Amino acid sequence: MKSGMKIGISLCLGVLMCLNAGCTGKKSAAEEPELTYSNPLSVQFGDPYVLLASDGRYYMYGTGAGAVDGFCAYSSDDLIHWKSEGQVYRGNTPDSWAIANFWAPEVYERDGKFYMFFSADWRKNPTNEEENFRIGVAVSDKPTGPFKELADAPLFDPGYPVIDGNLIEDEDGRTYLYYSRCCYKHPVESEIADEAKKKGMFDSVEESWIYGVEVAPDLTHVIGEPVLLLRPPVKLDDAQSEWESRSVTKGEVGRRWTEGSFMLRHNGLYYMMYSANYFGGANYAVGYAVSEHPLGPFEKASNNPVLEKNVEKGGIVTGTGHNSVTWSKDGKQMYCVYHGRTQKTGDERVVFIDKMRINENGLLVVEGPTTDPQSIQ
């Protein structure tokens, strides 16, 4: 995913200092201790997204961290030590279309500007919908803001609530937006829903689905109609049904999610990572699907989920999901950035970073969740 738009790639978990020994009296690289980190990081974000900007610094954006009417950011030189940059975008102002429930910001650098895609409740709500989310764009001259909305309306209105906007610029220069249609007022028939009804668990099961659509070069509007790309399984014997239906089968809530998409390109294929299950529950987990084209069709991977709770294996982490992906500065190491919970953090979502890779056979693997000290590379 090497393009003019910095798609939040590039993540380095520290640098080993290479100093020559000799008359300088300094230690050699071999004598320098390895810089390590441990999860979770000291950042209380949901939906974390990391951008390596052209100034050489990392910037993390996410949901929460005390910003009830917008978004905060953190900066880092090594992705271990984070400095608060305060609130970088503020909505719910008289001239803002976005008024509440500010979620999942992602920032892209393009032509000297920084563009923030985010979800929020739309001020326009004539039927008083409880969930009225749309995706909007704000712009700034700096990664630390202030970000100002490009327009007094969302990017587009598909006629249903949407969240979790994610972009990729393709090799031909075209840009695509991926987003999740919310579960709200979207009951779907399936064998999983039938079983839940028979057991008296839920009267219906609502679902969220992931769509893709092309975006204009100036990021002001979409081009064409959205295309359905991913949805929860319909059949009980589908290999993905068990892990994607846990929020229903465990009795948490009568909803199944396909959300938090992150697209990356590798060896000519498009890898879409996505999250399933209730974001506020223990069973939130990450899988992925692969396609030869940016708008599908996508095939879900046989090794899903690639990231999930580890308490059944003696760990302390639950609720792992809504990830982004980034790389080391030299482009050799891939990292998965996501939120999760531990026994200590309780309901508070905190940031984790773990190594990930795509094997020679095309399988994507996340080496987490971890809580033990990790080496840099």
C-alpha positions, 0 to 999 in steps of 0.5 A, a space after each residue: 500500500 505505497 501511495 501518495 496518501 499516507 494510509 496510516 502505514 508505518 509503525 515502528 516500536 522503537 529503534 536500536 541505536 547503532 553506535 561505533 565503539 573505539 576512540 569515542 568510548 561509546 558502546 557498540 550496537 551489540 552492547 546496546 540493550 534492546 528497547 522493549 514495550 509491553 501491552 497495553 500501551 498507556 493510551 486509553 483509546 478505542 478504534 486506534 489508528 496510527 499515521 506516520 506523517 511526513 515530519 517523521 513522527 507518529 500520530 495516533 487517533 481514536 475514540 474516547 480519551 476524554 473527547 466527548 465532542 470530537 477527537 484527541 491525538 497522541 504523538 510519538 517518536 518510537 510508538 512506545 512513549 506517547 505525548 498527548 496533543 490534546 483535542 484536535 477536532 471538535 464537533 457539536 458546534 453551531 456550524 457542524 453537521 456532527 453533534 454526538 457519538 464521535 467514533 473511529 477517526 482515521 487521518 490521511 496525509 495528502 498533498 500537504 494536507 491532513 484529512 480526518 474521516 470520522 463517524 458521528 450522529 448527523 444533526 439532520 434527523 427528521 424521524 428522530 432515529 436513535 442511531 443516525 450516524 454518518 461519515 464525514 471529513 475534516 481537514 487540517 494543515 497539521 496532523 495535530 489540527 485543528 481539523 475543520 469539516 470540509 462541508 456542512 454535511 456528511 460525505 454521503 447519505 446512503 439512507 441508513 446509519 454508517 460508521 468506521 470509514 477506512 480508505 485505500 488509494 489503489 495503484 491506478 490512483 483511484 480512492 476507495 472508502 470502506 464502511 460499516 452499515 450499522 445493525 440499527 433497524 437491520 434485522 436479517 434472516 439466517 440459521 443463526 437467527 432461527 436458532 436464537 428464536 427457537 431458544 427464546 434468546 432473541 426475537 430477531 438478530 440485526 446485522 452490520 455489513 461492510 460496503 465499499 465505494 469509490 471516492 472523488 479525488 478531492 474527497 468531497 463526494 462518492 462516485 457510484 453506488 456502494 457495493 456490499 463486500 462482507 456480511 455475517 454468515 447465513 448458514 450454521 455450517 459456515 466455517 465462520 459462523 461460530 466465531 462471528 456469532 458469539 455475541 448472539 450465541 453467548 446471549 450478549 445481544 441480538 446483533 451480529 457485527 461486521 465492522 472496523 474494516 482496514 484494507 491493505 494490499 499485498 502481492 497484488 491481493 487486497 486484504 480486508 481485516 474486520 471485526 465481529 461481535 459486540 464491541 463492548 463485550 469479551 468476544 470482539 475479535 478480528 478476521 480478514 478476507 481476500 480479493 483480487 479487486 478493491 471492490 471484491 468479491 472477497 473470500 473470508 480466510 480459513 484461519 479466522 479469527 486471527 485476533 481474539 481474547 486469550 483468557 481461555 488460554 491463561 491470558 488476561 485480554 478480552 474484547 480485541 478488535 477494531 484494528 489498523 495496520 502499520 509498518 516499521 519505518 524500514 517497511 520490513 515489519 508489519 504491526 497490528 494496532 487494536 484496542 482491547 481490555 484486561 482484568 485491570 482496565 475493566 471496561 476501559 478500552 486500551 491500545 495494544 500493538 502486536 507484530 503481524 505478517 503475511 506468510 508465503 502461502 498468503 495467510 495473515 497472522 497476528 502474533 497476539 494478544 500479548 502482555 509480556 515484554 516484546 522486542 522491537 523488531 
